């Protein structure tokens, strides 16, 4: 296969199958529908947020927009001014410029009780799980996680017509 820099929307390089994929490298802009979701990821690690965005897109869940925040003020500001259908919030954020994830979820639950918030952390102690439930979180996602786990977390929020094939 020939390498070309002139056509950035075409397949470039080698593909592990016999033929190149039949889709462009850049996703097409889809019109916003009522089934599309707007997700907020709150984490101070930009690499984790980027990885999480890729994983959300790979689940097949109808995500229209993914908002990112690295502190509590940004996260709550987005929730006040933008459409948000689900929040994934890290527990440990830098205390110098942000409150922790429990306080963010508590404030979010007061502001928008209909928006499910999932706590994302590496801590799996019973005490933390009790505190996460007490602030109104919809769930607890243990780091590190894989695509299959993320799909299971999203399954209850999936529109029945858009459910992925079982693995």
C-alpha positions as CSV (number, residue, x, y, z in Angstrom):
1,X,0.0,0.0,0.0
2,X,1.2,3.4,-0.8
3,X,1.7,6.1,1.8
4,X,0.1,9.4,1.0
5,X,0.0,12.7,2.8
6,X,-2.3,14.4,0.3
7,X,-5.6,12.7,1.4
8,X,-5.9,13.0,5.2
9,X,-9.4,11.5,5.2
10,X,-8.3,8.4,3.4
11,X,-6.8,5.3,4.9
12,X,-3.1,5.7,5.5
13,X,-0.6,2.9,6.3
14,X,-1.2,-0.8,6.8
15,X,-4.3,-2.5,8.2
16,X,-4.0,-5.9,9.9
17,X,-6.8,-7.3,7.8
18,X,-6.7,-8.0,4.1
19,X,-8.5,-4.8,3.1
20,X,-8.4,-1.3,4.5
21,X,-11.4,-0.2,6.6
22,X,-14.3,1.3,4.7
23,X,-14.7,4.3,7.1
24,X,-12.8,7.6,7.2
25,X,-10.1,8.2,9.8
26,X,-12.0,11.2,11.1
27,X,-15.6,10.7,12.4
28,X,-18.3,12.4,10.5
29,X,-20.4,15.0,12.3
30,X,-23.7,13.4,13.2
31,X,-26.8,15.5,13.8
32,X,-27.7,15.6,17.5
33,X,-30.6,13.3,18.3
34,X,-32.6,12.8,21.4
35,X,-30.8,9.4,21.9
36,X,-27.3,11.1,22.0
37,X,-25.6,11.6,25.3
38,X,-23.5,14.3,26.8
39,X,-20.9,13.1,29.2
40,X,-18.7,15.0,31.7
41,X,-15.3,13.5,32.7
42,X,-13.8,15.1,35.8
43,X,-10.2,14.1,36.4
44,X,-6.9,16.0,36.9
45,X,-5.0,13.6,34.6
46,X,-5.2,14.7,31.0
47,X,-3.9,11.4,29.7
48,X,-6.7,9.5,31.7
49,X,-9.3,11.9,30.3
50,X,-8.1,11.3,26.7
51,X,-8.1,7.5,27.2
52,X,-11.5,7.6,28.8
53,X,-12.9,9.6,25.8
54,X,-11.6,7.0,23.4
55,X,-13.1,4.1,25.5
56,X,-16.5,5.9,25.7
57,X,-16.5,6.2,21.9
58,X,-15.5,2.5,21.5
59,X,-18.5,1.3,23.6
60,X,-20.9,2.2,20.9
61,X,-22.9,4.3,23.4
62,X,-24.5,7.2,21.5
63,X,-22.2,9.9,22.8
64,X,-22.6,13.3,21.1
65,X,-20.4,15.5,23.3
66,X,-17.8,14.7,26.0
67,X,-17.0,17.5,28.3
68,X,-13.8,17.5,30.3
69,X,-12.9,19.2,33.6
70,X,-9.8,19.0,35.8
71,X,-11.2,20.7,38.9
72,X,-14.5,21.2,40.8
73,X,-15.2,24.7,39.6
74,X,-14.9,23.8,36.0
75,X,-17.0,20.7,36.5
76,X,-19.9,22.4,38.3
77,X,-19.7,25.3,35.8
78,X,-20.2,22.9,32.9
79,X,-23.1,21.2,34.8
80,X,-24.8,24.6,35.3
81,X,-24.5,25.8,31.7
82,X,-24.4,22.8,29.5
83,X,-26.5,19.7,28.9
84,X,-24.9,16.8,30.8
85,X,-26.5,13.3,30.9
86,X,-23.8,11.5,32.9
87,X,-20.8,12.4,35.0
88,X,-17.7,10.3,35.7
89,X,-15.8,11.9,38.6
90,X,-12.4,11.0,40.0
91,X,-12.2,10.9,43.8
92,X,-8.8,12.5,44.3
93,X,-8.4,15.9,42.7
94,X,-5.6,18.4,43.7
95,X,-6.8,19.9,47.0
96,X,-5.0,23.2,46.3
97,X,-7.5,24.2,43.5
98,X,-10.3,21.8,43.8
99,X,-12.6,19.9,46.1
100,X,-12.6,16.1,46.1
101,X,-14.9,14.0,44.0
102,X,-17.3,13.3,46.8
103,X,-18.0,17.0,47.3
104,X,-18.4,17.4,43.5
105,X,-21.0,14.6,43.3
106,X,-22.8,16.0,46.4
107,X,-23.1,19.4,44.8
108,X,-24.0,18.0,41.4
109,X,-26.7,15.8,43.0
110,X,-28.2,18.9,44.7
111,X,-28.1,20.9,41.5
112,X,-29.2,18.2,39.1
113,X,-30.5,15.1,40.9
114,X,-31.6,13.4,37.6
115,X,-27.9,13.2,36.3
116,X,-26.2,9.9,37.2
117,X,-22.7,10.4,38.6
118,X,-20.2,7.5,38.7
119,X,-17.2,7.8,41.1
120,X,-14.0,6.7,39.4
121,X,-11.1,5.7,41.8
122,X,-8.5,3.1,42.6
123,X,-9.9,2.9,46.2
124,X,-12.3,0.0,46.9
125,X,-12.7,0.1,50.6
126,X,-16.1,-0.5,52.2
127,X,-15.9,2.9,53.9
128,X,-15.4,4.7,50.6
129,X,-18.3,2.8,48.9
130,X,-20.6,3.8,51.8
131,X,-19.6,7.5,51.4
132,X,-20.0,7.3,47.7
133,X,-23.6,6.0,48.1
134,X,-24.3,8.6,50.8
135,X,-23.5,11.5,48.5
136,X,-25.9,10.2,45.8
137,X,-23.5,8.6,43.3
138,X,-25.1,6.1,40.9
139,X,-22.0,3.8,41.0
140,X,-18.4,3.2,41.6
141,X,-15.9,2.4,38.9
142,X,-12.6,0.9,40.0
143,X,-9.4,2.0,38.3
144,X,-7.9,0.5,36.2
145,X,-10.9,-0.7,34.1
146,X,-11.3,-2.1,30.7
147,X,-13.8,-1.6,27.9
148,X,-16.0,-4.5,28.9
149,X,-16.4,-3.1,32.5
150,X,-17.3,0.3,31.1
151,X,-19.9,-1.2,28.8
152,X,-21.4,-2.9,31.9
153,X,-21.6,0.4,33.7
154,X,-23.3,2.1,30.8
155,X,-25.8,-0.7,30.1
156,X,-28.6,0.5,32.4
157,X,-28.4,3.9,30.8
158,X,-28.5,2.6,27.3
159,X,-31.7,3.1,25.2
160,X,-33.2,-0.3,24.6
161,X,-32.9,0.1,20.9
162,X,-29.1,0.9,21.1
163,X,-27.9,-1.9,23.3
164,X,-24.7,-3.5,22.2
165,X,-24.4,-7.2,21.3
166,X,-23.6,-9.3,24.3
167,X,-20.0,-10.5,24.5
